[in-house]
């Protein structure tokens, strides 16, 4: 019915209790808070074995030999597997490029790469047996940055790339290879050219340049990777797994196992957060391999240390920017070059490059741009999806540029941004028009208008309250050296999968009468990772079907793909699919009603009919029948796919194309207090204004905005995976030294939610989850610059950077 | 791994004598991390959780005898007046859960330069009470306790029974730098105690040298400056130049390294800043207390 993605004309409204627009509570909320929720790591099966992965201790090396003898001979060990034991010739997987070995073959390319598997009757036995596997490495020089990746004598991280034309496979030396990547150690490259930046630069009265560094952030979800693979009688396997996209996993798992997809059943297990870190496979194939090899259920649970090696991280980046502006503050042009470190395997790097390039201008109207973004192959940890996905790195840089320009022009940084803010109708650098509200200037106005938190809040009659000061309970200052700063930032994030991807979702909705009451059952494969889809789907079903009781079935692969829980897309796309399936069910229910009762009342034929509060009503509010009477013993069930508007690929050379589905905008004002002598930062407040189109669940929306804001704060002042540039080894794989904000680091986060409908989207909604992660980091950095007067061209900023002791 | 569970202090000493390689475990906040990360696989774990004596403290006329297992949360609640420096340090230990489990005995046993209690114990001038089945009890002055990176003066058959800390005879302060506002391992830490009774000053520096250290040159400089100017009696404000000199000498007492938590250069700098600030806070407090006393007299 809505296959073209156009919004439905009939709106059910919100007259059924618990429908859209209400802050209904999460079904799993109390369980999670009280510790009773079953996460994937809590699963148990009679007779199960524990899987353990042996990982490389070096970043780049040839594997000379692997001796598994002693491990196999360990009592309690049921299986040891290496690359040689893989059952088929499909030995690699990957989201976009199948370059990731299930188990290392001949070579390891990053620290912590899986080399061998063990299954044993106890996790400690498995761990000890894995430690007995002897792997002899012959170390290779490490590629760690653009210079080492593209040096004339650079070792190729992937010596036989399958995703490139043969002509590009030769090693460097001489002229760069033509095509979309200039070197085989570059995964993907996307230039975007629009207008004439050279000519426009000549009209600029001021030009500002900057070189920025963005560190490697971890998703740091609290539930480490885990799952349970149970062999089945038909020779298949049932995998219970915490993931972001069941069907994407399935597509990658089945060929490696040599099984048809229908013999690999997947059920979503309790997910303890994701943030992009579960888009790639982790232990899925390993658990299935061990289960099929041993004929027993196999559980694998990473500990925190292993988790740091078990998923991709946010791409660290080097960004070079040049902006020009006229004396009266209008941007003339922008040139930038964004180099993302993709690490050893491709993961989502191509799509991250697409985002970084197409969103590199930010939410500003700039007609003349010259953009290049690329991702490297290196021996650093693989990087891929994380909340904000390529847009985060760019936002950090362009917002720093905006402040520099405003300063150089002597303008207020918010007014300068507002003067150049994009609006509905503005063309993206890709030439794509922004065809729904883009209230960038309004969001900035709103955050600026919020009252500022009072100064010197630490002062009290009993002396300083150190909890309110930089350093907190560590008692480093009683006010000495503390300077307040205020900073602003705004960002733009695309919603949904871009660049021509067939980004559909599927929903199955059933309606029947149970115990005299109409009940809707919603079944999708949507991964609930904490975003609140389970809440929203029930709300949509209530609104569309006029029922109060809705059952949300567990997500599994017995229903079609829901696409990924990422890219801020699930409420839009799977929410859209649920809405669509509900509408189809509603039509059928009304058809049954017309058949049964049509002769009783003329309105059955003439009026616009709605389902509300268990009844069929006319749009005038007249009750025609009880749903219980309409349905009786009949159940109506429909499964249907739903698609948003199609997108196009970006032109490889010019970057032009209608590549994005929708945009999401958020603005932040950060208020910080910096101990300028010790370089310690207290974020006092992070105010956010965001346009969400339509808040289906206002409480969840605010929660998403506060969560994204906090994750951005972490990136501003503490979160960074530190990789040794000499060895490419990770130096801080633990929560002891990879710090994430505690509640004492988390400021007040006032949120101003705008609801300007996007007419292309279900209910006019806009994806919410990522945009606040973009602008939070640069706003904090801007505030620290305001307090200290320092340039600060990297994030996270550490005390050394604020005290000249780096 | 064998798990030894003595029910009393004497049983614990006997077990340690029999198995000198046994690793004592009380709150487990250090030992379990080592075991979980597989950095350490001791042959024996000696569980001290049943030894009730270790959870007790006695406040004497001059000294507090603090059982090795008294958790940091108890120190914060019950010994703020007697041991203000150590109470402040206890506040900075990890999270509430860890503060409910961990005690000073663990910090001393591990002897990591990053242990939060060390600078406060150094500044207060503590003594560590250790015992063995064979030789009985001895007191080790804190200045002689730390012998190397994660090494201490304990003999293989000895266990830490308690720490004796003089009750504060003057203001004490403690500050710790970490890169977040709670639950963080020290980048560096500083403890300072004024001892008006002896007209001395003691310091303690954490995480800025291979062991916890005192800044003795700084202490001597400050004691001399205070004495010379009659400051203890006249309660004058310490000059910025003297405070700066004290801070520089504290920074100079550091011998830090670059690591993931911070640079050596930052650590030296931060110790200097903390030294200057804690000196100001303690001295202001001393002057204030003096004025109050005078007013009362």
HADDOCK unambig.tbl for C-alpha pairs under 7 A between the chains (distance, minus, plus):
assign (segid A and resid 470 and name CA) (segid B and resid 181 and name CA) 6.82 0.50 0.50
assign (segid A and resid 471 and name CA) (segid B and resid 177 and name CA) 6.77 0.50 0.50
assign (segid A and resid 471 and name CA) (segid B and resid 180 and name CA) 6.85 0.50 0.50
assign (segid A and resid 471 and name CA) (segid B and resid 181 and name CA) 4.85 0.50 0.50
assign (segid A and resid 472 and name CA) (segid B and resid 181 and name CA) 4.65 0.50 0.50
assign (segid A and resid 472 and name CA) (segid B and resid 182 and name CA) 6.42 0.50 0.50
assign (segid A and resid 473 and name CA) (segid B and resid 91 and name CA) 6.57 0.50 0.50
assign (segid A and resid 473 and name CA) (segid B and resid 92 and name CA) 5.94 0.50 0.50
assign (segid A and resid 473 and name CA) (segid B and resid 181 and name CA) 6.83 0.50 0.50
assign (segid A and resid 473 and name CA) (segid B and resid 182 and name CA) 6.48 0.50 0.50
assign (segid A and resid 474 and name CA) (segid B and resid 92 and name CA) 5.22 0.50 0.50
assign (segid A and resid 474 and name CA) (segid B and resid 175 and name CA) 5.66 0.50 0.50
assign (segid A and resid 474 and name CA) (segid B and resid 176 and name CA) 4.99 0.50 0.50
assign (segid A and resid 474 and name CA) (segid B and resid 177 and name CA) 6.54 0.50 0.50
assign (segid A and resid 475 and name CA) (segid B and resid 175 and name CA) 4.98 0.50 0.50
assign (segid A and resid 475 and name CA) (segid B and resid 176 and name CA) 6.62 0.50 0.50
assign (segid A and resid 476 and name CA) (segid B and resid 175 and name CA) 5.01 0.50 0.50
assign (segid A and resid 476 and name CA) (segid B and resid 176 and name CA) 6.19 0.50 0.50
assign (segid A and resid 476 and name CA) (segid B and resid 177 and name CA) 6.72 0.50 0.50
assign (segid A and resid 476 and name CA) (segid B and resid 274 and name CA) 6.63 0.50 0.50
assign (segid A and resid 678 and name CA) (segid B and resid 270 and name CA) 5.93 0.50 0.50
assign (segid A and resid 718 and name CA) (segid B and resid 179 and name CA) 6.62 0.50 0.50
assign (segid A and resid 742 and name CA) (segid B and resid 182 and name CA) 6.77 0.50 0.50
assign (segid A and resid 744 and name CA) (segid B and resid 181 and name CA) 6.01 0.50 0.50
assign (segid A and resid 744 and name CA) (segid B and resid 182 and name CA) 6.41 0.50 0.50
assign (segid A and resid 745 and name CA) (segid B and resid 180 and name CA) 6.78 0.50 0.50
assign (segid A and resid 745 and name CA) (segid B and resid 181 and name CA) 5.74 0.50 0.50
assign (segid A and resid 800 and name CA) (segid B and resid 266 and name CA) 5.76 0.50 0.50
assign (segid A and resid 805 and name CA) (segid B and resid 265 and name CA) 5.37 0.50 0.50
assign (segid A and resid 805 and name CA) (segid B and resid 266 and name CA) 4.92 0.50 0.50
assign (segid A and resid 806 and name CA) (segid B and resid 263 and name CA) 6.36 0.50 0.50
assign (segid A and resid 806 and name CA) (segid B and resid 266 and name CA) 6.93 0.50 0.50
